[in-house]
Amino acid sequence: MASFTFSLRWISTGSSGIFLEDLLVLPLNNLGFIPLPLFNSSNKDFN
């Protein structure tokens, strides 16, 4: 789960805009503290 740890590292640093795209590849349901509606617009481009 290297990417998972990498994403959490971006969250802790508060580098918004960088970690957002990285989180899209993760199972967001497992990250209950993430506001899912925040990713809806970006998720369309990622798919």
PDB file of N, CA, C and O in Angstrom, chain B, residues numbered from 101:
ATOM      1  N   MET B 101       0.845  -1.203   0.000  1.00  0.00           N
ATOM      2  CA  MET B 101       0.000   0.000   0.000  1.00  0.00           C
ATOM      3  C   MET B 101       0.879   1.251   0.000  1.00  0.00           C
ATOM      4  O   MET B 101       0.639   2.184   0.766  1.00  0.00           O
ATOM      5  N   ALA B 102       1.873   1.264  -0.844  1.00  0.00           N
ATOM      6  CA  ALA B 102       2.789   2.407  -0.883  1.00  0.00           C
ATOM      7  C   ALA B 102       2.060   3.678  -1.308  1.00  0.00           C
ATOM      8  O   ALA B 102       2.308   4.752  -0.759  1.00  0.00           O
ATOM      9  N   SER B 103       1.161   3.558  -2.284  1.00  0.00           N
ATOM     10  CA  SER B 103       0.440   4.732  -2.762  1.00  0.00           C
ATOM     11  C   SER B 103      -0.487   5.290  -1.686  1.00  0.00           C
ATOM     12  O   SER B 103      -0.711   6.497  -1.605  1.00  0.00           O
ATOM     13  N   PHE B 104      -1.020   4.392  -0.863  1.00  0.00           N
ATOM     14  CA  PHE B 104      -1.911   4.811   0.223  1.00  0.00           C
ATOM     15  C   PHE B 104      -1.147   5.656   1.234  1.00  0.00           C
ATOM     16  O   PHE B 104      -1.625   6.703   1.670  1.00  0.00           O
ATOM     17  N   THR B 105       0.036   5.193   1.600  1.00  0.00           N
ATOM     18  CA  THR B 105       0.865   5.933   2.544  1.00  0.00           C
ATOM     19  C   THR B 105       1.316   7.257   1.934  1.00  0.00           C
ATOM     20  O   THR B 105       1.405   8.275   2.621  1.00  0.00           O
ATOM     21  N   PHE B 106       1.598   7.225   0.642  1.00  0.00           N
ATOM     22  CA  PHE B 106       2.023   8.437  -0.062  1.00  0.00           C
ATOM     23  C   PHE B 106       0.921   9.492  -0.045  1.00  0.00           C
ATOM     24  O   PHE B 106       1.189  10.679   0.141  1.00  0.00           O
ATOM     25  N   SER B 107      -0.320   9.048  -0.240  1.00  0.00           N
ATOM     26  CA  SER B 107      -1.445   9.977  -0.252  1.00  0.00           C
ATOM     27  C   SER B 107      -1.660  10.592   1.119  1.00  0.00           C
ATOM     28  O   SER B 107      -1.911  11.791   1.236  1.00  0.00           O
ATOM     29  N   LEU B 108      -1.564   9.776   2.151  1.00  0.00           N
ATOM     30  CA  LEU B 108      -1.745  10.275   3.507  1.00  0.00           C
ATOM     31  C   LEU B 108      -0.672  11.285   3.863  1.00  0.00           C
ATOM     32  O   LEU B 108      -0.911  12.217   4.631  1.00  0.00           O
ATOM     33  N   ARG B 109       0.498  11.097   3.307  1.00  0.00           N
ATOM     34  CA  ARG B 109       1.594  12.028   3.552  1.00  0.00           C
ATOM     35  C   ARG B 109       1.270  13.401   2.965  1.00  0.00           C
ATOM     36  O   ARG B 109       1.588  14.432   3.558  1.00  0.00           O
ATOM     37  N   TRP B 110       0.628  13.403   1.785  1.00  0.00           N
ATOM     38  CA  TRP B 110       0.241  14.670   1.168  1.00  0.00           C
ATOM     39  C   TRP B 110      -0.851  15.358   1.972  1.00  0.00           C
ATOM     40  O   TRP B 110      -0.878  16.584   2.075  1.00  0.00           O
ATOM     41  N   ILE B 111      -1.765  14.551   2.551  1.00  0.00           N
ATOM     42  CA  ILE B 111      -2.841  15.114   3.368  1.00  0.00           C
ATOM     43  C   ILE B 111      -2.262  15.802   4.595  1.00  0.00           C
ATOM     44  O   ILE B 111      -2.686  16.900   4.956  1.00  0.00           O
ATOM     45  N   SER B 112      -1.305  15.163   5.229  1.00  0.00           N
ATOM     46  CA  SER B 112      -0.728  15.692   6.460  1.00  0.00           C
ATOM     47  C   SER B 112       0.033  16.990   6.200  1.00  0.00           C
ATOM     48  O   SER B 112       0.100  17.862   7.066  1.00  0.00           O
ATOM     49  N   THR B 113       0.603  17.111   5.005  1.00  0.00           N
ATOM     50  CA  THR B 113       1.342  18.323   4.669  1.00  0.00           C
ATOM     51  C   THR B 113       0.400  19.427   4.195  1.00  0.00           C
ATOM     52  O   THR B 113       0.780  20.596   4.139  1.00  0.00           O
ATOM     53  N   GLY B 114      -0.828  19.047   3.854  1.00  0.00           N
ATOM     54  CA  GLY B 114      -1.813  20.037   3.434  1.00  0.00           C
ATOM     55  C   GLY B 114      -1.552  20.554   2.035  1.00  0.00           C
ATOM     56  O   GLY B 114      -1.954  21.672   1.709  1.00  0.00           O
ATOM     57  N   SER B 115      -0.892  19.772   1.201  1.00  0.00           N
ATOM     58  CA  SER B 115      -0.625  20.205  -0.170  1.00  0.00           C
ATOM     59  C   SER B 115      -1.854  19.935  -1.040  1.00  0.00           C
ATOM     60  O   SER B 115      -1.849  19.039  -1.883  1.00  0.00           O
ATOM     61  N   SER B 116      -2.891  20.718  -0.821  1.00  0.00           N
ATOM     62  CA  SER B 116      -4.135  20.513  -1.549  1.00  0.00           C
ATOM     63  C   SER B 116      -3.920  20.753  -3.040  1.00  0.00           C
ATOM     64  O   SER B 116      -3.205  21.675  -3.431  1.00  0.00           O
ATOM     65  N   GLY B 117      -4.545  19.915  -3.870  1.00  0.00           N
ATOM     66  CA  GLY B 117      -4.377  20.022  -5.309  1.00  0.00           C
ATOM     67  C   GLY B 117      -3.398  18.983  -5.821  1.00  0.00           C
ATOM     68  O   GLY B 117      -3.469  18.579  -6.982  1.00  0.00           O
ATOM     69  N   ILE B 118      -2.485  18.548  -4.966  1.00  0.00           N
ATOM     70  CA  ILE B 118      -1.524  17.528  -5.367  1.00  0.00           C
ATOM     71  C   ILE B 118      -2.016  16.151  -4.920  1.00  0.00           C
ATOM     72  O   ILE B 118      -2.038  15.210  -5.712  1.00  0.00           O
ATOM     73  N   PHE B 119      -2.409  16.035  -3.650  1.00  0.00           N
ATOM     74  CA  PHE B 119      -2.831  14.733  -3.139  1.00  0.00           C
ATOM     75  C   PHE B 119      -4.232  14.363  -3.603  1.00  0.00           C
ATOM     76  O   PHE B 119      -4.602  13.189  -3.575  1.00  0.00           O
ATOM     77  N   LEU B 120      -5.023  15.358  -4.032  1.00  0.00           N
ATOM     78  CA  LEU B 120      -6.396  15.086  -4.442  1.00  0.00           C
ATOM     79  C   LEU B 120      -6.443  14.078  -5.591  1.00  0.00           C
ATOM     80  O   LEU B 120      -7.212  13.118  -5.542  1.00  0.00           O
ATOM     81  N   GLU B 121      -5.631  14.291  -6.615  1.00  0.00           N
ATOM     82  CA  GLU B 121      -5.632  13.386  -7.765  1.00  0.00           C
ATOM     83  C   GLU B 121      -5.107  12.007  -7.374  1.00  0.00           C
ATOM     84  O   GLU B 121      -5.576  10.989  -7.884  1.00  0.00           O
ATOM     85  N   ASP B 122      -4.128  11.981  -6.465  1.00  0.00           N
ATOM     86  CA  ASP B 122      -3.555  10.717  -6.047  1.00  0.00           C
ATOM     87  C   ASP B 122      -4.571   9.879  -5.278  1.00  0.00           C
ATOM     88  O   ASP B 122      -4.560   8.651  -5.362  1.00  0.00           O
ATOM     89  N   LEU B 123      -5.456  10.548  -4.522  1.00  0.00           N
ATOM     90  CA  LEU B 123      -6.451   9.836  -3.728  1.00  0.00           C
ATOM     91  C   LEU B 123      -7.525   9.182  -4.588  1.00  0.00           C
ATOM     92  O   LEU B 123      -8.181   8.237  -4.151  1.00  0.00           O
ATOM     93  N   LEU B 124      -7.707   9.679  -5.804  1.00  0.00           N
ATOM     94  CA  LEU B 124      -8.765   9.163  -6.659  1.00  0.00           C
ATOM     95  C   LEU B 124      -8.549   7.704  -7.045  1.00  0.00           C
ATOM     96  O   LEU B 124      -9.508   6.999  -7.360  1.00  0.00           O
ATOM     97  N   VAL B 125      -7.302   7.247  -7.023  1.00  0.00           N
ATOM     98  CA  VAL B 125      -7.016   5.877  -7.394  1.00  0.00           C
ATOM     99  C   VAL B 125      -7.228   4.923  -6.217  1.00  0.00           C
ATOM    100  O   VAL B 125      -7.132   3.706  -6.376  1.00  0.00           O
ATOM    101  N   LEU B 126      -7.513   5.472  -5.048  1.00  0.00           N
ATOM    102  CA  LEU B 126      -7.698   4.648  -3.859  1.00  0.00           C
ATOM    103  C   LEU B 126      -9.170   4.319  -3.664  1.00  0.00           C
ATOM    104  O   LEU B 126     -10.038   5.039  -4.158  1.00  0.00           O
ATOM    105  N   PRO B 127      -9.460   3.235  -2.945  1.00  0.00           N
ATOM    106  CA  PRO B 127     -10.846   2.937  -2.565  1.00  0.00           C
ATOM    107  C   PRO B 127     -11.326   3.951  -1.536  1.00  0.00           C
ATOM    108  O   PRO B 127     -11.054   3.814  -0.344  1.00  0.00           O
ATOM    109  N   LEU B 128     -12.041   4.968  -2.003  1.00  0.00           N
ATOM    110  CA  LEU B 128     -12.423   6.082  -1.131  1.00  0.00           C
ATOM    111  C   LEU B 128     -13.350   5.648   0.000  1.00  0.00           C
ATOM    112  O   LEU B 128     -13.437   6.324   1.025  1.00  0.00           O
ATOM    113  N   ASN B 129     -14.044   4.520  -0.181  1.00  0.00           N
ATOM    114  CA  ASN B 129     -14.934   4.036   0.869  1.00  0.00           C
ATOM    115  C   ASN B 129     -14.166   3.660   2.130  1.00  0.00           C
ATOM    116  O   ASN B 129     -14.703   3.725   3.236  1.00  0.00           O
ATOM    117  N   ASN B 130     -12.904   3.267   1.955  1.00  0.00           N
ATOM    118  CA  ASN B 130     -12.079   2.918   3.105  1.00  0.00           C
ATOM    119  C   ASN B 130     -11.560   4.155   3.815  1.00  0.00           C
ATOM    120  O   ASN B 130     -11.090   4.080   4.950  1.00  0.00           O
ATOM    121  N   LEU B 131     -11.650   5.305   3.135  1.00  0.00           N
ATOM    122  CA  LEU B 131     -11.197   6.557   3.741  1.00  0.00           C
ATOM    123  C   LEU B 131     -12.423   7.364   4.143  1.00  0.00           C
ATOM    124  O   LEU B 131     -12.811   8.315   3.464  1.00  0.00           O
ATOM    125  N   GLY B 132     -13.021   6.970   5.253  1.00  0.00           N
ATOM    126  CA  GLY B 132     -14.287   7.573   5.671  1.00  0.00           C
ATOM    127  C   GLY B 132     -14.165   9.037   6.027  1.00  0.00           C
ATOM    128  O   GLY B 132     -15.167   9.752   6.050  1.00  0.00           O
ATOM    129  N   PHE B 133     -12.958   9.500   6.304  1.00  0.00           N
ATOM    130  CA  PHE B 133     -12.786  10.891   6.706  1.00  0.00           C
ATOM    131  C   PHE B 133     -12.681  11.822   5.501  1.00  0.00           C
ATOM    132  O   PHE B 133     -12.602  13.039   5.665  1.00  0.00           O
ATOM    133  N   ILE B 134     -12.678  11.256   4.287  1.00  0.00           N
ATOM    134  CA  ILE B 134     -12.594  12.066   3.072  1.00  0.00           C
ATOM    135  C   ILE B 134     -14.006  12.436   2.603  1.00  0.00           C
ATOM    136  O   ILE B 134     -14.842  11.550   2.424  1.00  0.00           O
ATOM    137  N   PRO B 135     -14.282  13.724   2.404  1.00  0.00           N
ATOM    138  CA  PRO B 135     -15.575  14.140   1.853  1.00  0.00           C
ATOM    139  C   PRO B 135     -15.696  13.714   0.396  1.00  0.00           C
ATOM    140  O   PRO B 135     -15.109  14.341  -0.486  1.00  0.00           O
ATOM    141  N   LEU B 136     -16.452  12.652   0.139  1.00  0.00           N
ATOM    142  CA  LEU B 136     -16.547  12.087  -1.201  1.00  0.00           C
ATOM    143  C   LEU B 136     -17.068  13.052  -2.259  1.00  0.00           C
ATOM    144  O   LEU B 136     -16.570  13.025  -3.385  1.00  0.00           O
ATOM    145  N   PRO B 137     -18.054  13.911  -1.950  1.00  0.00           N
ATOM    146  CA  PRO B 137     -18.547  14.833  -2.981  1.00  0.00           C
ATOM    147  C   PRO B 137     -17.467  15.753  -3.523  1.00  0.00           C
ATOM    148  O   PRO B 137     -17.596  16.283  -4.626  1.00  0.00           O
ATOM    149  N   LEU B 138     -16.403  15.944  -2.755  1.00  0.00           N
ATOM    150  CA  LEU B 138     -15.313  16.812  -3.170  1.00  0.00           C
ATOM    151  C   LEU B 138     -14.594  16.255  -4.400  1.00  0.00           C
ATOM    152  O   LEU B 138     -13.991  17.005  -5.167  1.00  0.00           O
ATOM    153  N   PHE B 139     -14.662  14.941  -4.578  1.00  0.00           N
ATOM    154  CA  PHE B 139     -13.905  14.281  -5.638  1.00  0.00           C
ATOM    155  C   PHE B 139     -14.753  14.005  -6.882  1.00  0.00           C
ATOM    156  O   PHE B 139     -14.227  13.547  -7.897  1.00  0.00           O
ATOM    157  N   ASN B 140     -16.048  14.277  -6.814  1.00  0.00           N
ATOM    158  CA  ASN B 140     -16.935  13.910  -7.918  1.00  0.00           C
ATOM    159  C   ASN B 140     -16.532  14.561  -9.238  1.00  0.00           C
ATOM    160  O   ASN B 140     -16.498  13.892 -10.271  1.00  0.00           O
ATOM    161  N   SER B 141     -16.230  15.838  -9.215  1.00  0.00           N
ATOM    162  CA  SER B 141     -15.901  16.546 -10.451  1.00  0.00           C
ATOM    163  C   SER B 141     -14.567  16.073 -11.021  1.00  0.00           C
ATOM    164  O   SER B 141     -14.423  15.918 -12.234  1.00  0.00           O
ATOM    165  N   SER B 142     -13.597  15.848 -10.147  1.00  0.00           N
ATOM    166  CA  SER B 142     -12.283  15.418 -10.604  1.00  0.00           C
ATOM    167  C   SER B 142     -12.299  13.957 -11.029  1.00  0.00           C
ATOM    168  O   SER B 142     -11.515  13.546 -11.885  1.00  0.00           O
ATOM    169  N   ASN B 143     -13.188  13.175 -10.433  1.00  0.00           N
ATOM    170  CA  ASN B 143     -13.232  11.745 -10.711  1.00  0.00           C
ATOM    171  C   ASN B 143     -13.633  11.467 -12.155  1.00  0.00           C
ATOM    172  O   ASN B 143     -13.207  10.468 -12.735  1.00  0.00           O
ATOM    173  N   LYS B 144     -14.443  12.335 -12.736  1.00  0.00           N
ATOM    174  CA  LYS B 144     -14.865  12.141 -14.126  1.00  0.00           C
ATOM    175  C   LYS B 144     -13.672  12.222 -15.070  1.00  0.00           C
ATOM    176  O   LYS B 144     -13.570  11.450 -16.024  1.00  0.00           O
ATOM    177  N   ASP B 145     -12.782  13.152 -14.801  1.00  0.00           N
ATOM    178  CA  ASP B 145     -11.603  13.302 -15.645  1.00  0.00           C
ATOM    179  C   ASP B 145     -10.633  12.143 -15.456  1.00  0.00           C
ATOM    180  O   ASP B 145      -9.932  11.743 -16.386  1.00  0.00           O
ATOM    181  N   PHE B 146     -10.605  11.611 -14.237  1.00  0.00           N
ATOM    182  CA  PHE B 146      -9.660  10.536 -13.932  1.00  0.00           C
ATOM    183  C   PHE B 146     -10.066   9.232 -14.595  1.00  0.00           C
ATOM    184  O   PHE B 146      -9.214   8.444 -15.007  1.00  0.00           O
ATOM    185  N   ASN B 147     -11.388   9.004 -14.699  1.00  0.00           N
ATOM    186  CA  ASN B 147     -11.866   7.793 -15.340  1.00  0.00           C
ATOM    187  C   ASN B 147     -11.747   7.933 -16.852  1.00  0.00           C
ATOM    188  O   ASN B 147     -12.101   7.011 -17.588  1.00  0.00           O
TER     189      ASN B 147
END
